[in-house]
Amino acid sequence: MSSCQGELAQKSFQVKAVDQSGKVLVDGTVSTLRNGFFELWLPRNSIIDLTVQGFNRKARGTIETFINSNTCITTFQLQ
């Protein structure tokens, strides 16, 4: 059995997700769960620009939601 624990459990962040056409999918406060991660439900077959802000820091990157895309993204780091 294994588990994964994020560093910032039960903390709030500003999250914005925008698809390729410029449609805003998420724009608001999201809180991490007890394990330090948060979940977003995003539309399939999309390329999405994701921005996460908190603690006067920001992480930004692109994620994809295609059939073979990763469903657990752990590479975003607040800087």
FENKACOR-V423927 format. One record per residue. N is the residue number from 0. RES is the residue in three letters. PHI is phi in whole degrees, -180 to 180 (NA if undefined). PSI is psi in radians with two decimals (NA if undefined). Layout:
BEGIN
N	RES	PHI	PSI
N	RES	PHI	PSI
END
This chain:
BEGIN
0	MET	NA	2.42
1	SER	-135	2.85
2	SER	-146	2.93
3	CYS	-131	2.33
4	GLN	-126	2.09
5	GLY	-77	2.87
6	GLU	-81	-0.43
7	LEU	-119	1.31
8	ALA	-75	2.44
9	GLN	53	0.85
10	LYS	-120	2.70
11	SER	-103	2.51
12	PHE	-138	2.68
13	GLN	-88	2.23
14	VAL	-127	2.33
15	LYS	-132	2.25
16	ALA	-125	2.19
17	VAL	-129	2.29
18	ASP	-84	3.11
19	GLN	-59	-0.53
20	SER	-84	-0.06
21	GLY	94	0.04
22	LYS	-72	2.22
23	VAL	-80	2.07
24	LEU	-94	-0.63
25	VAL	-142	2.37
26	ASP	-156	1.56
27	GLY	178	-2.95
28	THR	-87	2.32
29	VAL	-128	2.39
30	SER	-107	2.45
31	THR	-74	2.68
32	LEU	-81	-3.11
33	ARG	-61	-0.42
34	ASN	-88	0.03
35	GLY	88	0.06
36	PHE	-113	2.78
37	PHE	-125	2.78
38	GLU	-114	2.46
39	LEU	-128	2.36
40	TRP	-100	2.04
41	LEU	-124	2.69
42	PRO	-67	2.59
43	ARG	-68	2.78
44	ASN	56	0.80
45	SER	-132	2.69
46	ILE	-110	2.18
47	ILE	-128	2.29
48	ASP	-87	2.10
49	LEU	-117	2.27
50	THR	-124	2.27
51	VAL	-123	2.21
52	GLN	-127	2.43
53	GLY	-178	2.66
54	PHE	56	0.66
55	ASN	59	0.52
56	ARG	-136	2.86
57	LYS	-141	2.53
58	ALA	-126	2.39
59	ARG	-143	2.46
60	GLY	-172	-3.13
61	THR	-112	2.36
62	ILE	-125	2.73
63	GLU	-122	2.62
64	THR	-124	0.76
65	PHE	-88	3.00
66	ILE	-55	-0.62
67	ASN	-103	0.20
68	SER	-74	2.66
69	ASN	-66	2.49
70	THR	-104	-0.12
71	CYS	-128	1.90
72	ILE	-104	2.10
73	THR	-122	0.28
74	THR	-98	-0.11
75	PHE	-76	2.22
76	GLN	-126	2.25
77	LEU	-68	2.23
78	GLN	-131	NA
END
